[in-house]
Amino acid sequence: MNSLYDSRQLLKYLFIVAAVVIAIASVFVSDLLIKDLAREERQKIEVWAEATRVLTSEDPSLNMNLILQIIQGNTAIPVMLCNDRDSVMNYKNIELPEKNVDEFLRKKVQELKKKKDPIVIDMEDGTYQYLYYDDSIILKRLLVYPYAQLTVMAVFILTAFLALASTKKAEQNKVWVGLSKETAHQLGTPISSLIAWLEYLKLKDVDPSLLAEMEKDVKRLEMIAERFSKIGSTPEPVPVNICESVRSALDYMETRISSKVKITVEAPDKPVMVLMNQALFAWVIENLCKNAVDAMEGQGSITFHIEEKGSKVRIDVTDTGKGILKSKFKTVFNPGYTTKKRGWGLGLSLVKRIIESYHGGKIYVKSSEIGKGTTFRIELKQIMR
């Protein structure tokens, strides 16, 4: 089933594609402008070369003033006029150093040779001159312009994404807190009523074992209401033996899931202490357990493996379910993502929020194989003794 998150992802991709198309179109237009300007500069230099050739002519009918204006009119394009031995005969728009001018000009000729093909001037006396030139300052700046455009657009897209993500996260936080507080408030009245009815039934001739189970469920509802009331606040963490915390959370689940599901806890014999809020962490274990049961369709095994690794505690939750595609390893934690026909897709999102926001830990999909199962890993800071 497609999730709301997938729809939002599609919109993000469309936005990226649109931005890339605009960037490519912008660079393409800039490239055309640069080529046009380069072609125009080439034509100007060809005219300048012809004027230089004509200047040496002794034809009295020529308008020398016009030719001189053409030659002096080049104020932007660096040019170097050389003979067939590459000796510099004339140059223009080239800034010379204070020392070693001849050496500088020789190197400059070699540099310009590599950049562009020279314009060959036939002096009509059996000799040739060669005109080397470079791009003008304006053209050089335009060559950098497409990269500046791409940089600006990349910064704009990144800023827009960060702003959207920040706004979206703030809205999600408000929804989480508001929904949680309201749920805790609404649960209060029926829970109080159930407690009263339970006390009344204790006075009647009712099977004590049934009352004990009912009492467990009422306490369970009280704990759920307490959990929801803590969302949005910062509950004070206390030192807890994580091994006992996991077992305690699973004790309730084992009697309320399919008997075809086997749950195993692999943990050190010694206490492994972690700073946590036990009520919220139990919620994490229960959600992961329910998620695994759904993935296995009510039949299979779930293993909780707890180990110490340096200053951290690792909890690997492995099921024998249908597995998760590698492309969905991060997506499964987003609000609205679900593969079930029913459900809000908030379970793993809530788990991630509790682990990261309230316990400063990490949770991620360690590994998964389609048709064989998935392993979620939780990492928390250990209290060093």
C-alpha angles and dihedrals in degrees: 000000000000112000131216087248091058089054091051090047090053090053090051091052091048089051091051092048091050091049091049092049091051091048092049092047091049092050090046092054091045090051091053091050091049092050091048092050092046090051091049091050090051090053091049091052091049089054089046090051092050090049090052090052093047091048089070092052119106094211105133092203092068120105100235093183090061092048092049090049089053092050094045092043092075102092101147112037116079110229136179124193115205137175124234090278092057092248110151111245099171140352139185138194092015119128110223127210121240093245138035094021095164092052090047092052092049091052091045091055091052090048093051091046090063094048104052141003110262124243108244115219117202105211090195092232096088094272132103134209126202126218116204121188143176134212117279121249090255092054092047090053091049090052088061093044097084090054090049089050092051091047092050092047092047090051090047093050092046092048091048091050093048091048092048092046092049093048092045092049092049090050091048091051091052091049091048094050096042094047093046096049092046091048091051090049094048092048092054098076100047091044091054089049092049091050090053092048090048091054090048092052090052087065091054131072096270127145105266092216090059091048090050091055091046090051090052090053093048090050087048090055090049090053091049091051089049091051093052091047090057094056109107094022128084107245115206110251119224132195109274134174099242093204092059091042092056093046091048092052091048094049090071094043097050094067093046103050132067116298086226090070116087117203120199128185118202109190140148117268092233123072115271107205123209132169106243149132102253097204093054094042091052086056089057093052092047093049092049090048093050091046090052093048090052091048090052092043091234098309130087140047136297121200125196108198116188122190140161117237114180108297092345137080118218123204114189116193110196126184134179094229135127095288134227130266112249090237089061098051092107098026093065090070094056120103112260096024112129139142093201124098089230130039141068097253092236101121100090091034089057091046091053092048094051094047097044104031101035102029104028091233138121135246126186143146104274095186142339138181124194110250094008109064149264138263121209116195126207120193121195134170113259124223102240115222 
